[in-house]
Amino acid sequence: MSAVPRSPWGWIPSLYLLQGLPYVVVMTLSVVMYKNLGLSNTDIALYTSWLYLPWVIKPLWSPLIELLGTKRRWIWALQFVVGALLAGVALTLPLPNFFQMSLAVLWLMAFASASHDIAADGFYMLALKTHQQAAFVGVRSTFYRVANIAGQGGLVYLAGELTERTGSPVQAWQTVMAALAVVFVAVAGYHLLRLPGPEADAPTALPAGSLSGFLREFGRVFLAFFRKPAILVIVGYLLLYRFPEAQLLKLATPFLLDPVDQGGLGLSTKEVGIAYGTVGLISLTVGGIVGGLVIARVGLKKALWPLILAMHVPNVVFLAMAMSHPGSLWIVCAALAVEQFGYGLGFTAYLMVMILVAEGPHKTAHYAICTGFMALGMMLPGMWSGWLQDQLGYVNFFVWVLIATLPSFAMTALIRVPEGFGKKEAA
């Protein structure tokens, strides 16, 4: 395939917007939707945490995307599939067994989205030089978060508005999912026409073209990851860097929605869309841009500790809100802005460590393995977080979240980053 010079600005924002949208539907909008439809915190945290599983096990099929077809082709094909599944969610909501049916469709969407992640992240590394990857890591993170703002902010607000107007949360969420499906398919069509075609984006040549040759190459690509130096430290880091966030994330929205007499803040669905889904995520977006620029300027090694501190220390705002129950939406917005800005800074460091680990001849498959461990690190703590909050109450639960930062700090102390990695080279 011949390379067509195109600015990264013409495809990175839209690519990572569509990478983020199905993830935010599966992992975030589903939480709000099921809360609006009357499910308990324990059930929401348990069942939606299981939806992480496709991202956990996606390394098992990541070599398929590495070896079969181009990343570009995988990207647009899977985007159309996800668009159809979004419409499927809308169709299941009025059914008597909507919970089981919608979970099944969300499960399929999670598999398609996880596969799309493999192709998109591999395409990113193939189409850009290393210093460009560092410079645009904040941009890709930013537009991934724009998807969160559009979903967790705009679409949650829209669902709240439609619920107030119609009196039916089912009808409201049907409309939201159908509208999202239309937008998703439209942007997928843009990618079919406009994604660049880097020469490096080509299927791997298989020995002798046989099934046995394919399976040998599949195993070689997969096992090569576990032969990397200091692999146990790498795996520990990938699992534990987001350990506190994995628990906080599942309970943040229920905390904002639950009434004050149950320990929550008693916000409406629309107010959650404003405070957490818009103000908070805009702050996270800015933090992602700043984090990427910092790494490109000083390198990952120098930036690592400041960025992880910026990520975990601001979690204290949730404890402060649980203890004080601020009555002002502006105070809640300001607290969430601080916490989310810090998270945006810290997550850029995590992304760059995964890029570092994936360096080598099988970047796409190895990066997918990294994200699989990341997803496992989110899935397991998330599963017990709802039960733990029910046992402890919100105040003690947020105390525990602060204590849970210690494993993340410990693994960061063990990770080794080459001098100058991610730093933009002088012209």
Phi, psi and chi 1 to 4 in degrees:
 res  aa     phi    psi   chi1   chi2   chi3   chi4
   1 MET       -  130.1 -177.0 -177.4  -62.8      -
   2 SER   -79.3  144.8   60.2      -      -      -
   3 ALA   -80.3  133.8      -      -      -      -
   4 VAL  -112.6  113.4  178.0      -      -      -
   5 PRO   -61.9  119.1  -20.3   31.9      -      -
   6 ARG  -140.1  140.8  -74.3  176.4 -176.9  162.4
   7 SER   -63.4  137.4  168.5      -      -      -
   8 PRO   -56.6  -25.4  -25.5   35.0      -      -
   9 TRP   -66.5  -18.9  -74.0  103.1      -      -
  10 GLY   -82.4  -10.6      -      -      -      -
  11 TRP  -139.4  -26.6   57.1  -87.0      -      -
  12 ILE   -62.7  -46.7  -70.9  177.6      -      -
  13 PRO   -58.6  -47.0  -26.5   36.2      -      -
  14 SER   -71.9  -34.6   57.4      -      -      -
  15 LEU   -63.1  -45.5  177.8   62.5      -      -
  16 TYR   -81.6  -18.8  -78.9   90.8      -      -
  17 LEU   -64.4  -45.7 -178.2   71.3      -      -
  18 LEU   -77.1  -18.7 -101.3   62.7      -      -
  19 GLN   -72.6  -36.5 -178.2  170.9  -28.5      -
  20 GLY   -79.1  -32.1      -      -      -      -
  21 LEU   -60.3  -51.6  -81.7  172.9      -      -
  22 PRO   -65.6  -31.6   20.4  -30.7      -      -
  23 TYR   -65.7  -42.5 -175.3   85.2      -      -
  24 VAL   -69.1  -31.1   75.6      -      -      -
  25 VAL   -65.8  -48.3  169.7      -      -      -
  26 VAL   -68.8  -43.4  170.7      -      -      -
  27 MET   -99.7  -21.5  -57.5  -47.1  -51.4      -
  28 THR  -119.4  -55.1  -56.1      -      -      -
  29 LEU   -61.1  -34.3  -73.7 -169.6      -      -
  30 SER   -62.1  -35.0   64.5      -      -      -
  31 VAL   -64.0  -48.6  172.6      -      -      -
  32 VAL   -64.8  -44.3 -177.0      -      -      -
  33 MET   -59.8  -48.5 -178.9  176.4   72.0      -
  34 TYR   -69.4  -31.0  -70.9  138.1      -      -
  35 LYS   -64.6  -44.7 -173.4   70.5  175.8  177.4
  36 ASN   -62.5  -30.7  -72.4  167.0      -      -
  37 LEU   -90.3    6.8  -63.2  177.0      -      -
  38 GLY    99.0   10.5      -      -      -      -
  39 LEU   -78.2  157.5  -84.5   77.4      -      -
  40 SER   -82.0  161.1   69.0      -      -      -
  41 ASN   -58.4  -40.8  -73.2   -3.8      -      -
  42 THR   -62.2  -46.5  -62.0      -      -      -
  43 ASP   -66.4  -42.1  -73.8  -17.4      -      -
  44 ILE   -61.1  -49.8  -68.9  171.0      -      -
  45 ALA   -63.8  -41.5      -      -      -      -
  46 LEU   -67.3  -53.9  175.3   60.8      -      -
  47 TYR   -74.9  -36.6  -69.1  109.7      -      -
  48 THR   -74.0  -25.5   61.6      -      -      -
  49 SER   -66.9  -33.0  -70.7      -      -      -
  50 TRP   -61.8  -24.3  -88.6  110.1      -      -
  51 LEU   -68.7  -12.3  -66.2  172.0      -      -
  52 TYR   -68.7  -19.6  -85.0  118.1      -      -
  53 LEU   -53.6  -43.3 -174.7   60.9      -      -
  54 PRO   -57.8  -35.4  -28.0   36.7      -      -
  55 TRP   -72.5  -26.7  -77.7  -83.6      -      -
  56 VAL   -71.3  -45.3  173.7      -      -      -
  57 ILE   -95.7    3.1   63.8  174.6      -      -
  58 LYS   -60.3  -25.6   72.0  179.3 -178.6 -179.6
  59 PRO   -58.0  -23.5  -27.1   36.4      -      -
  60 LEU   -65.8  -29.4  -62.4  178.5      -      -
  61 TRP  -114.7    4.6   70.3   86.0      -      -
  62 SER   -59.9  -35.5   61.7      -      -      -
  63 PRO   -62.1  -25.0  -26.1   36.4      -      -
  64 LEU   -61.8  -42.6  -66.0  175.8      -      -
  65 ILE   -73.1  -29.5  -65.0  175.1      -      -
  66 GLU   -67.6  -37.0  179.2   85.1   41.9      -
  67 LEU  -100.5  -25.0  -60.1  172.0      -      -
  68 LEU  -111.7  121.4  -59.7  178.4      -      -
  69 GLY    71.8 -176.4      -      -      -      -
  70 THR   -99.5  155.0   65.6      -      -      -
  71 LYS   -62.5  -36.6  -74.3   36.2  166.1 -146.4
  72 ARG   -59.1  -44.8 -174.7 -177.4 -170.3  -82.3
  73 ARG   -67.6  -41.7 -172.0  175.8  -58.5  162.5
  74 TRP   -58.5  -40.8  -81.8  100.9      -      -
  75 ILE   -59.8  -57.3  -73.8  168.6      -      -
  76 TRP   -71.1  -32.4   62.8 -103.8      -      -
  77 ALA   -64.2  -44.8      -      -      -      -
  78 LEU   -68.9  -30.0  -73.1  164.7      -      -
  79 GLN   -64.9  -38.8  -72.9  172.6   -5.8      -
  80 PHE   -67.4  -36.3  -78.5  112.1      -      -
  81 VAL   -62.5  -45.6  169.6      -      -      -
  82 VAL   -62.8  -38.9  171.6      -      -      -
  83 GLY   -58.3  -42.4      -      -      -      -
  84 ALA   -64.7  -37.7      -      -      -      -
  85 LEU   -70.4  -32.8  -68.7  169.2      -      -
  86 LEU   -60.4  -42.6  -74.8  165.1      -      -
  87 ALA   -62.5  -34.8      -      -      -      -
  88 GLY   -62.8  -38.0      -      -      -      -
  89 VAL   -60.5  -44.5  174.1      -      -      -
  90 ALA   -58.5  -37.5      -      -      -      -
  91 LEU   -72.2  -25.4  -66.1  173.8      -      -
  92 THR   -82.9  -22.6   63.7      -      -      -
  93 LEU   -63.1  -33.5  -67.4 -178.5      -      -
  94 PRO   -78.5   -6.7  -10.3   26.5      -      -
  95 LEU   -73.3  151.4  -59.0  177.1      -      -
  96 PRO   -58.2  -38.2  -22.9   33.2      -      -
  97 ASN  -101.3   44.6   55.8  -16.1      -      -
  98 PHE   -58.1  -35.0   78.0   93.0      -      -
  99 PHE   -64.3  -50.2 -177.6   49.8      -      -
 100 GLN   -65.0  -42.5  -65.4   87.8  -16.7      -
 101 MET   -68.5  -43.9  -65.4  -65.0  -67.4      -
 102 SER   -68.1  -36.3   60.3      -      -      -
 103 LEU   -62.7  -38.1  -88.0  177.0      -      -
 104 ALA   -63.9  -42.8      -      -      -      -
 105 VAL   -67.9  -41.3  178.0      -      -      -
 106 LEU   -62.0  -35.0  -71.4  170.8      -      -
 107 TRP   -61.8  -46.7 -175.4  -93.2      -      -
 108 LEU   -63.1  -40.1  -66.5  174.3      -      -
 109 MET   -63.6  -37.9 -169.1 -172.4  -54.7      -
 110 ALA   -62.8  -41.5      -      -      -      -
 111 PHE   -63.6  -44.9  -87.6  100.7      -      -
 112 ALA   -65.0  -40.7      -      -      -      -
 113 SER   -66.7  -41.5  178.8      -      -      -
 114 ALA   -63.0  -39.5      -      -      -      -
 115 SER   -66.6  -39.1  -59.4      -      -      -
 116 HIS   -62.6  -38.0  176.8  -90.9      -      -
 117 ASP   -58.5  -43.5  -69.7   -5.3      -      -
 118 ILE   -57.6  -50.5  -62.1  168.3      -      -
 119 ALA   -66.4  -42.8      -      -      -      -
 120 ALA   -66.9  -44.4      -      -      -      -
 121 ASP   -67.4  -37.5  -68.2  -24.3      -      -
 122 GLY   -65.5  -41.3      -      -      -      -
 123 PHE   -60.9  -41.6 -171.1   80.9      -      -
 124 TYR   -57.9  -44.6  176.3   87.4      -      -
 125 MET   -74.5  -29.2  -69.0 -175.8  -75.8      -
 126 LEU   -77.9  -31.5  -68.4  172.5      -      -
 127 ALA   -89.1  -12.5      -      -      -      -
 128 LEU  -126.0  149.1  -61.0  176.5      -      -
 129 LYS   -75.4  165.2  -63.6  179.1 -180.0  178.4
 130 THR   -59.0  -44.1  -58.5      -      -      -
 131 HIS   -68.7  -29.2   76.9  -89.2      -      -
 132 GLN   -69.3  -38.3  -70.9  178.7  -54.7      -
 133 GLN   -59.6  -42.0  -66.9  176.6   35.7      -
 134 ALA   -66.8  -42.8      -      -      -      -
 135 ALA   -66.4  -35.8      -      -      -      -
 136 PHE   -95.9   -0.4  -82.8   91.2      -      -
 137 VAL   -63.0  -34.9   71.8      -      -      -
 138 GLY   -69.5  -35.4      -      -      -      -
 139 VAL   -67.5  -45.7  175.1      -      -      -
 140 ARG   -64.4  -40.8   69.6 -179.1 -107.1 -170.3
 141 SER   -63.9  -37.5  178.2      -      -      -
 142 THR   -62.2  -48.6  -67.9      -      -      -
 143 PHE   -77.0  -23.7  -80.0   89.5      -      -
 144 TYR   -61.6  -39.3 -171.0   89.6      -      -
 145 ARG   -76.9  -27.6  -63.4  -57.4  169.3 -179.4
 146 VAL   -58.8  -37.4  167.5      -      -      -
 147 ALA   -60.5  -38.8      -      -      -      -
 148 ASN   -65.5  -39.8  -80.0  -98.5      -      -
 149 ILE   -64.9  -45.9  -65.6  171.3      -      -
 150 ALA   -61.8  -38.4      -      -      -      -
 151 GLY   -83.0  -61.8      -      -      -      -
 152 GLN   -71.0  -24.2 -162.4  170.6  -27.3      -
 153 GLY   -97.3  -73.0      -      -      -      -
 154 GLY   -63.0  -46.8      -      -      -      -
 155 LEU   -72.7  -33.7  -65.7  178.8      -      -
 156 VAL   -66.4  -42.7  168.3      -      -      -
 157 TYR   -61.4  -43.9 -175.1   91.6      -      -
 158 LEU   -61.4  -42.2  177.3   60.4      -      -
 159 ALA   -62.2  -40.1      -      -      -      -
 160 GLY   -64.3  -42.5      -      -      -      -
 161 GLU   -64.1  -45.8 -179.6   68.0   24.6      -
 162 LEU   -65.9  -35.0  -68.9  173.3      -      -
 163 THR   -63.6  -42.0  -60.6      -      -      -
 164 GLU   -64.9  -36.8  -69.7 -179.2    5.0      -
 165 ARG   -76.7  -39.4  -68.5 -172.5  179.5 -173.5
 166 THR   -97.8  -21.5   64.8      -      -      -
 167 GLY    75.7    9.2      -      -      -      -
 168 SER  -129.9  105.0  170.4      -      -      -
 169 PRO   -62.9  -28.1   18.9  -29.3      -      -
 170 VAL   -64.2  -49.6  172.0      -      -      -
 171 GLN   -63.0  -38.5 -175.4  177.7  -22.9      -
 172 ALA   -62.0  -47.7      -      -      -      -
 173 TRP   -73.0  -27.7  -79.0  104.2      -      -
 174 GLN   -60.6  -46.6  -92.6 -164.1  -66.4      -
 175 THR   -62.8  -42.8  -57.3      -      -      -
 176 VAL   -61.8  -47.2  166.5      -      -      -
 177 MET   -66.5  -38.5  -68.4  -63.5  175.5      -
 178 ALA   -66.0  -42.9      -      -      -      -
 179 ALA   -63.5  -40.7      -      -      -      -
 180 LEU   -63.9  -37.5 -175.0   55.8      -      -
 181 ALA   -61.2  -42.2      -      -      -      -
 182 VAL   -63.5  -46.3  171.2      -      -      -
 183 VAL   -63.4  -41.9  171.9      -      -      -
 184 PHE   -61.7  -46.2 -157.3   94.9      -      -
 185 VAL   -65.1  -37.2  169.6      -      -      -
 186 ALA   -62.9  -44.1      -      -      -      -
 187 VAL   -70.9  -33.4 -177.9      -      -      -
 188 ALA   -59.9  -40.0      -      -      -      -
 189 GLY   -62.2  -38.0      -      -      -      -
 190 TYR   -60.4  -42.4  167.8   80.3      -      -
 191 HIS   -67.3  -35.3  -74.5  154.5      -      -
 192 LEU   -56.0  -34.7  173.8   60.5      -      -
 193 LEU   -94.4  -28.3  -60.8  173.9      -      -
 194 ARG  -116.1  -10.6  -62.5  -63.5  -62.2  168.3
 195 LEU   -63.6  139.1  -80.0  179.0      -      -
 196 PRO   -69.5  168.2   25.5  -33.3      -      -
 197 GLY  -123.8   75.7      -      -      -      -
 198 PRO   -62.4  143.0   22.1  -32.3      -      -
 199 GLU   -61.3  -29.5  -67.3 -178.2   -0.4      -
 200 ALA   -70.6  -15.2      -      -      -      -
 201 ASP   -84.7   86.4 -177.4   21.2      -      -
 202 ALA  -145.0  150.1      -      -      -      -
 203 PRO   -62.0  147.6  -16.5   28.7      -      -
 204 THR   -72.7  134.2  -59.6      -      -      -
 205 ALA   -68.8  126.7      -      -      -      -
 206 LEU   -94.5  138.5  -62.8  177.0      -      -
 207 PRO   -63.0  125.8   20.9  -30.7      -      -
 208 ALA    62.7    0.3      -      -      -      -
 209 GLY    63.8   19.9      -      -      -      -
 210 SER   -99.9  164.0   63.5      -      -      -
 211 LEU   -62.5  -43.0  177.0   60.6      -      -
 212 SER   -64.2  -36.9   61.0      -      -      -
 213 GLY   -64.8  -39.7      -      -      -      -
 214 PHE   -62.0  -46.3  172.7   82.8      -      -
 215 LEU   -65.0  -38.1  -66.3  175.5      -      -
 216 ARG   -63.1  -43.8  -76.6 -163.6  -59.9  -88.3
 217 GLU   -66.3  -38.4 -175.2   66.3   13.5      -
 218 PHE   -56.7  -51.8 -175.1  106.6      -      -
 219 GLY   -64.3  -37.6      -      -      -      -
 220 ARG   -64.3  -43.0 -170.3  179.6   69.2   81.7
 221 VAL   -63.2  -43.8  170.3      -      -      -
 222 PHE   -67.8  -46.6 -168.2   79.9      -      -
 223 LEU   -71.1  -25.6  -67.8  175.5      -      -
 224 ALA   -59.8  -31.1      -      -      -      -
 225 PHE   -62.6  -42.5  178.2   85.0      -      -
 226 PHE   -82.1    2.2  -65.9   96.1      -      -
 227 ARG  -100.4    3.5  -64.4 -167.7  179.0  105.3
 228 LYS   -66.4  148.1  -70.6  179.0  179.4  -72.0
 229 PRO   -59.5  144.0  -21.3   31.5      -      -
 230 ALA    55.1   40.5      -      -      -      -
 231 ILE   -65.2  -32.7 -172.7   60.5      -      -
 232 LEU   -65.8  -39.4  -66.7  179.7      -      -
 233 VAL   -64.8  -42.8  170.9      -      -      -
 234 ILE   -59.7  -47.7  -70.4  169.5      -      -
 235 VAL   -63.9  -42.5  170.0      -      -      -
 236 GLY   -60.3  -41.2      -      -      -      -
 237 TYR   -63.4  -46.6  176.1   87.9      -      -
 238 LEU   -62.8  -35.2  -64.8  173.0      -      -
 239 LEU   -76.8  -33.7  -71.6  172.9      -      -
 240 LEU  -107.8  -11.2  -64.8  173.8      -      -
 241 TYR   -58.8  -37.5 -172.4   89.0      -      -
 242 ARG  -106.4   22.0  -58.8  174.5   73.2 -171.0
 243 PHE   -55.1  -48.8 -176.1   62.1      -      -
 244 PRO   -67.9  -40.1   20.5  -30.9      -      -
 245 GLU   -63.4  -35.8 -178.8 -144.6   -8.0      -
 246 ALA   -57.5  -34.7      -      -      -      -
 247 GLN   -84.9  -38.8  -60.8  168.8   82.0      -
 248 LEU   -66.0  -40.2  178.7   62.9      -      -
 249 LEU   -59.2  -42.1 -178.6   63.2      -      -
 250 LYS   -69.5  -24.8  -74.7  -62.1  176.6 -174.2
 251 LEU  -106.5   -6.6  -86.3  -58.7      -      -
 252 ALA   -61.8  -50.7      -      -      -      -
 253 THR   -66.8  -47.0  -61.4      -      -      -
 254 PRO   -57.1  -36.2  -29.6   37.9      -      -
 255 PHE   -62.0  -42.7  167.3   64.7      -      -
 256 LEU   -69.3  -33.0  -62.3  174.5      -      -
 257 LEU   -86.7  -32.8  -72.4  169.0      -      -
 258 ASP   -61.5  144.7  -87.4  -22.9      -      -
 259 PRO   -65.6  160.6   20.8  -30.6      -      -
 260 VAL   -61.1  -36.7  174.2      -      -      -
 261 ASP   -69.4   -9.3   60.4    8.6      -      -
 262 GLN  -106.3   10.6  -65.5  179.6   20.6      -
 263 GLY    94.0   -5.7      -      -      -      -
 264 GLY   -87.5 -170.9      -      -      -      -
 265 LEU   -99.3  -10.4  -63.3 -171.6      -      -
 266 GLY    70.2   28.8      -      -      -      -
 267 LEU   -78.0  154.5  -59.0 -175.7      -      -
 268 SER   -79.9  168.0   68.7      -      -      -
 269 THR   -60.4  -41.0  -59.7      -      -      -
 270 LYS   -63.9  -40.4  -68.4 -160.6  -59.0 -175.7
 271 GLU   -66.1  -35.4  -72.2  173.4  -31.9      -
 272 VAL   -64.4  -40.5  170.9      -      -      -
 273 GLY   -60.0  -35.7      -      -      -      -
 274 ILE   -75.5  -52.3  -65.9  170.1      -      -
 275 ALA   -72.9  -53.4      -      -      -      -
 276 TYR   -90.8  -40.5 -165.3   49.8      -      -
 277 GLY   -84.4  -16.3      -      -      -      -
 278 THR  -119.1  -65.1  -56.2      -      -      -
 279 VAL   -61.5  -48.2  173.6      -      -      -
 280 GLY   -61.9  -43.9      -      -      -      -
 281 LEU   -77.6  -26.6  -74.7  171.4      -      -
 282 ILE   -63.6  -41.7  -72.0  174.0      -      -
 283 SER   -63.6  -40.3  -61.1      -      -      -
 284 LEU   -62.2  -40.1 -173.4  148.5      -      -
 285 THR   -61.7  -46.1  -63.1      -      -      -
 286 VAL   -62.3  -41.9  173.9      -      -      -
 287 GLY   -60.5  -37.8      -      -      -      -
 288 GLY   -64.5  -40.9      -      -      -      -
 289 ILE   -65.2  -46.9  -65.9  174.0      -      -
 290 VAL   -62.8  -42.3  172.9      -      -      -
 291 GLY   -60.1  -42.9      -      -      -      -
 292 GLY   -63.8  -40.2      -      -      -      -
 293 LEU   -67.0  -37.9  -66.8  174.5      -      -
 294 VAL   -63.3  -45.3  167.9      -      -      -
 295 ILE   -64.0  -43.1  -66.9  171.5      -      -
 296 ALA   -63.4  -27.2      -      -      -      -
 297 ARG   -84.9  -45.3 -178.0  175.8  179.5   84.3
 298 VAL  -111.8  -10.8  -54.7      -      -      -
 299 GLY    92.3  155.3      -      -      -      -
 300 LEU   -65.9  -37.4  178.4   60.9      -      -
 301 LYS   -59.7  -46.0 -174.1  172.6 -175.7  176.6
 302 LYS   -73.1  -29.0  -69.6 -176.8  178.6  178.8
 303 ALA   -87.8  -15.1      -      -      -      -
 304 LEU   -58.3  -52.7 -174.2   58.3      -      -
 305 TRP   -69.1  -44.1  -86.3  103.3      -      -
 306 PRO   -57.0  -36.7  -26.7   35.9      -      -
 307 LEU   -74.1  -37.0  -68.0 -179.9      -      -
 308 ILE   -70.5  -35.3 -172.0  177.9      -      -
 309 LEU   -64.0  -40.6  -71.8  168.5      -      -
 310 ALA   -63.8  -27.8      -      -      -      -
 311 MET   -76.7  -44.5 -180.0  174.4 -179.3      -
 312 HIS   -94.2  -35.2  -69.5  -35.1      -      -
 313 VAL   -60.5  -41.9  171.9      -      -      -
 314 PRO   -66.1   -5.9  -24.4   35.9      -      -
 315 ASN   -59.6  -15.8  -72.7  -18.6      -      -
 316 VAL   -61.9  -19.5   73.1      -      -      -
 317 VAL   -66.2  -29.7  -57.7      -      -      -
 318 PHE   -68.6  -39.6  -83.3   96.3      -      -
 319 LEU   -63.1  -43.4  176.3   59.9      -      -
 320 ALA   -61.6  -41.8      -      -      -      -
 321 MET   -68.9  -37.4  -71.5 -169.1  -67.5      -
 322 ALA   -65.3  -30.7      -      -      -      -
 323 MET   -82.9  -32.6  -65.2  176.1   67.8      -
 324 SER  -104.0  -20.6   63.0      -      -      -
 325 HIS    46.9   64.5  -61.8  -76.8      -      -
 326 PRO   -60.3  133.2   22.4  -33.1      -      -
 327 GLY   -84.3  -10.8      -      -      -      -
 328 SER   -94.8  128.2  168.3      -      -      -
 329 LEU   -62.7  -32.5  180.0   61.7      -      -
 330 TRP   -65.6  -38.1  -66.5  107.3      -      -
 331 ILE   -65.8  -42.6  -66.4  175.7      -      -
 332 VAL   -61.6  -43.7  174.3      -      -      -
 333 CYS   -60.5  -43.2  -73.2      -      -      -
 334 ALA   -65.0  -42.1      -      -      -      -
 335 ALA   -63.3  -44.6      -      -      -      -
 336 LEU   -67.4  -32.8  -68.1  175.0      -      -
 337 ALA   -62.6  -42.2      -      -      -      -
 338 VAL   -63.6  -48.0  170.6      -      -      -
 339 GLU   -63.7  -43.4 -173.2  -91.7  -24.8      -
 340 GLN   -73.3  -33.7  -69.5  -72.6  -76.4      -
 341 PHE   -61.6  -44.0  178.2   75.9      -      -
 342 GLY   -63.7  -39.0      -      -      -      -
 343 TYR   -65.5  -39.3  174.6   66.1      -      -
 344 GLY   -60.3  -40.7      -      -      -      -
 345 LEU   -61.4  -49.3  -72.9  169.5      -      -
 346 GLY   -69.6  -32.4      -      -      -      -
 347 PHE   -70.6  -27.5 -167.8   61.2      -      -
 348 THR   -62.2  -36.7   55.9      -      -      -
 349 ALA   -64.0  -40.9      -      -      -      -
 350 TYR   -62.6  -43.2 -169.6   56.7      -      -
 351 LEU   -61.4  -41.6  -71.1  174.1      -      -
 352 MET   -70.1  -32.8  -77.4  -54.1  -63.3      -
 353 VAL   -64.0  -39.8  169.9      -      -      -
 354 MET   -65.3  -38.6  -69.9 -162.5  -64.7      -
 355 ILE   -62.7  -41.1  -71.7  174.2      -      -
 356 LEU   -61.1  -46.5  170.0   62.9      -      -
 357 VAL   -64.2  -34.5  172.2      -      -      -
 358 ALA   -79.0   -7.5      -      -      -      -
 359 GLU   -54.0  137.0  -76.8  -71.7  -61.4      -
 360 GLY   137.6 -170.6      -      -      -      -
 361 PRO   -75.0  -11.0   25.5  -33.7      -      -
 362 HIS  -125.3   55.6  -55.4  -68.5      -      -
 363 LYS   -58.3  -44.1  -68.6 -178.6  179.5 -178.9
 364 THR   -61.6  -52.2  -60.8      -      -      -
 365 ALA   -66.4  -40.5      -      -      -      -
 366 HIS   -71.9  -34.8  -71.2 -178.2      -      -
 367 TYR   -65.9  -37.7 -169.5   88.8      -      -
 368 ALA   -62.7  -38.7      -      -      -      -
 369 ILE   -62.6  -41.3  -66.5  171.9      -      -
 370 CYS   -58.3  -46.7  -70.7      -      -      -
 371 THR   -69.2  -26.3   59.3      -      -      -
 372 GLY   -64.2  -44.6      -      -      -      -
 373 PHE   -65.2  -37.2  -79.9  115.4      -      -
 374 MET   -59.3  -45.2  176.1 -177.4   70.7      -
 375 ALA   -65.5  -38.5      -      -      -      -
 376 LEU   -62.3  -38.5 -177.6   61.6      -      -
 377 GLY   -66.6  -21.1      -      -      -      -
 378 MET   -90.3  -35.3  -66.2  -66.9  -71.9      -
 379 MET   -68.3  -52.6  173.8 -177.1  165.6      -
 380 LEU   -64.7  -49.7  -64.3  178.5      -      -
 381 PRO   -64.0  -33.3  -20.9   33.3      -      -
 382 GLY   -64.3  -33.0      -      -      -      -
 383 MET   -63.5  -37.8  -69.7  173.5   66.5      -
 384 TRP   -93.2   -7.8   71.4   60.9      -      -
 385 SER   -64.5  -38.4   61.1      -      -      -
 386 GLY   -64.9  -44.8      -      -      -      -
 387 TRP   -62.0  -42.9  173.4   84.6      -      -
 388 LEU   -62.6  -41.3 -173.7   61.9      -      -
 389 GLN   -65.1  -39.5 -176.9  -84.7  -39.6      -
 390 ASP   -60.9  -34.1  -78.8  -19.5      -      -
 391 GLN   -77.7  -38.9  -56.6  -57.0  -51.5      -
 392 LEU   -94.8  -25.4  -61.7  178.6      -      -
 393 GLY    83.3  163.7      -      -      -      -
 394 TYR   -66.3  -40.7  -79.7  115.0      -      -
 395 VAL   -60.7  -54.1  172.0      -      -      -
 396 ASN   -66.8  -31.0  -70.3  -27.3      -      -
 397 PHE   -63.3  -42.9  174.7   75.0      -      -
 398 PHE   -72.3  -27.0  -68.1  132.4      -      -
 399 VAL   -62.7  -44.9  169.8      -      -      -
 400 TRP   -61.0  -39.5  161.9 -111.1      -      -
 401 VAL   -58.1  -39.6  167.0      -      -      -
 402 LEU   -67.2  -41.0  -65.2  175.6      -      -
 403 ILE   -63.6  -34.2  -64.5  171.2      -      -
 404 ALA   -69.6   -5.1      -      -      -      -
 405 THR   -73.9  -19.3   61.6      -      -      -
 406 LEU   -61.5  -43.9  -64.4  178.1      -      -
 407 PRO   -60.3  -34.7  -23.9   34.5      -      -
 408 SER   -64.2  -44.2  179.1      -      -      -
 409 PHE   -63.6  -40.1  -70.3  134.2      -      -
 410 ALA   -63.3  -43.4      -      -      -      -
 411 MET   -71.7  -31.5  -64.7  -46.9  -57.8      -
 412 THR   -65.1  -34.6  -60.0      -      -      -
 413 ALA   -65.7  -23.3      -      -      -      -
 414 LEU   -93.2  -20.4  -63.5  175.2      -      -
 415 ILE   -71.2  144.8 -155.2   76.6      -      -
 416 ARG  -116.6  127.0  -66.1  -67.1  175.6  -98.7
 417 VAL  -119.7  128.8  178.3      -      -      -
 418 PRO   -62.1  146.3  -19.9   31.0      -      -
 419 GLU   -59.4  130.3 -166.2   71.2   42.4      -
 420 GLY    82.3   -0.1      -      -      -      -
 421 PHE   -64.9  130.5  178.2   79.8      -      -
 422 GLY    86.0  -10.3      -      -      -      -
 423 LYS   -78.5  134.7 -175.1  176.4 -178.9 -179.9
 424 LYS   -67.9  130.6 -177.0  176.3 -179.2  180.0
 425 GLU   -74.6  145.6  -62.2  175.6    1.4      -
 426 ALA   -64.6  139.0      -      -      -      -
 427 ALA   -68.0      -      -      -      -      -
